[in-house]
Amino acid sequence: MANPELPSLAEGQREIMEIVWDQGEVSVFEVREILGQNREISRTAVRTTMERLEEKCWLAHRVIGRTHFYRALVSRDVSLGQRIVDIVDKACGGEPERLMAALMEYRGLSA
C-alpha cells in the first residue's frame, strides 16, 4: 500500500527515480549521462534533484572517495501505488469504484 506520508514526485524527480530503479545504484554523473542522451541537463541540476529526493526519503547515498552513490529507498511498486491513490483521490473523489467503472467503460473491460 502507498505510504500517505511519502511526498509525491514531480515529473523530473520521477524520471530520475526510474533511472535509479533500473540501475540499482548510481552516481550523479551516471544519471546525468543517461538523461543527457535525450536533452541537455547540468550536473548541478541532477545533483540538486537527487539531494531533494534524499531529503524526501526516496533515495539514500553512500560515499566512495569523492563520489556519492544513490540507491532507492522506495520501490517502484510503492511509487505506482502512491500514484494510483493520488489519481483516485484527485480524479475520483477518493472512490476507487469510480476509477474501476471509468476503466471498464473506457477500455471496454468487463467485471
Secondary structure, DSSP 4 states (H G I P E B T S, - for coil): ---TTSPP--HHHHHHHHHHHHHSEEEHHHHHHHHTTTS---HHHHHHHHHHHHHTTSEEEEEETTEEEEEESS-HHHHHHHHHHHHHHHHSTT-HHHHHHHHHHHHT---
